[in-house]
Each structure stands twice: as C-alpha cells, then as structure tokens.
C-alpha cells in the first residue's frame, strides 16, 4: 500500500498509519496515486472502499485522464461512511453497494450512479471440504464464524445449550459477559482461507446473524457458507428473501424461538438438511453468485461506459 510505503518509522510507522491519520503521509500516498496513473494510463481504476483516497485526488485524476473510468466497490454499510469517503462519491463513474437497501442512500450522498452488487463466493476457497481431501466427521451441531458483537452474544447465549462452536477473535473470550456460556464455546482462533470450508464441514448447521449495522444484508456468509455446501440458518431480511427462496435453498429465522425450532427440526431430519444444503450450494455456484460472475458484471458496465473489449 502506498500509505505504508510513505510512512516514516519503518514497521512501527506502518502500523501507526493504519490507525491514525497523518496528513503529510496521506498527501504523499495520494500523490503517488497520481504519479502511477500518469505512468500507467489505465483504462479503469477500481477503488475498494475508498479508505485513504481523497476526493480532490480523484478530481485531479479526472482532469489528467478524462477518459479513464473510475469505479468504487464499497463493501460496507453506510454507517461506516466518514466525511472523507462521502466527498469521494461524486467523482466515481459508478459506485457499487452490497445491499439493495443502500442504493438510494449512496445516491443521496452524491454518487452519480449507485448499483447493487452483492458479495459472492470465491470458489477457490469456498467449496465443499470433501473436494480438498477426506475430512473429519461432523463434530458440532451449530457453528458461527464471525467477530463478537453484543447483539450476537445475546442471540447465541440462548442457543448455547446446543453443541455450539464459535470461531473468531479472542473477543469471544474477553468481551462476553462474566460467566457467559459462550466463553467455553470459543474455538480458539479466527478462521481464514481454506479453514472456512473445514469448519463448515464440521458443523451440521451454520448460523448467519445479521446485526443492525449490516442488516438487511446479504453479507459475505450468505454466499460463502452455501458454497461450502453448508446448511445455513440466516436472519430473515428482505434482501436475503429477494435472492433465496426460504424453505427451498435457505432457512431463515426472525426470533430466537424460531431459530431454536428450526435447529431442532433439522438436527432430527438429516435428509431434509442435506437436501436444502445441496440446493443452496447449486444456487450459489451455478446461478450467478461467484466472484467471477461479479467481475463479468463490472466488465459489462465498463463496456457500457465506453471501454473497448479489445
């Protein structure tokens, strides 16, 4: 990253720059973006999330390369937009957001064209574990992959009497309330890369809890867990229901009581559980919900905006 390269103080400076804004370093890193654009003359600049990029720098990029297409993929909630990021929005030719509910908000904040481009599955990582070699048998009734948040704690505590395993940072050990049953459910680490498929393989049911910041989704796990042929039980929301068909290729819940009822049913009915997991897997992998499919959509927009296929 340009900001890390210009930060003073070697490794300490790089770490410091990730958490604290230092104006001279930010200025130098944005100047490097201008220099690289002059040198490379790209047809397309793809900005992920906009962190560290200045609106003024994007404006100058348009001056220096009026034919260059600049897109922003914003993979987060509007809640996390700060003023610097908002100032960038008018200078993008297109801005994508991961939820259909947020398109209008981005346009009102200044985006010229905002589009819904949901997350997807990376099928190199998110695939049935059996394809990677023989794996261990199922060892948990329930699993949840994600960071501790108080809303998640409140839900999961009411499900801890099932054989539950939590995967995420040590916040599950340190930030849960004293005496919480979830502390003994923590798997001991975060799950990344190829381990994701293994964890999905080791649990009968994978939970996907949408919290107030990410609701109505769909979040990444909405696609990643089915791509591993996991059975997902997801917070019900309009965005999830728009993509999936409840009872056919996804199961949803709105309350803890409903979650417990469906968990109990599917733990007792393995055939129904496996059938739904298979349908969910096929829907994600075969019906346009991989990152290859998302890249094709980006390229189609580029052609619409005048970028030659050659």
Buried (B, 14 or more C-beta within 10 A) or exposed (E): EBBBEBBEEEEEBBEBBEEEEBEEBBEBBBBBBBEEBEEEEBEBBEBEBBBBBBBEBBBBBBEEBEEBBBBBBBBBBBEEBEEBBBBBBBBBBBBBBBBBBBBEBBBEBBBEBBBBBBBBBBBEBBBBBEEEEEBEEEEBBBBBBBEBBEEBBEBBBBBBEBBBBBBBBEBBBEBBEEEBBBBEBBBEEBBEEEBBBBBBBBBBBBBBBBBEEBBBBBBBBBBBBBBBBBBBBBBBBEBBBEBBEEEEBBBBBEEBEBBBEBBEEBBEEEEEBBBBBBBBBEBBBEEEBBBEBBEEEBEEBBEEEEBEEE
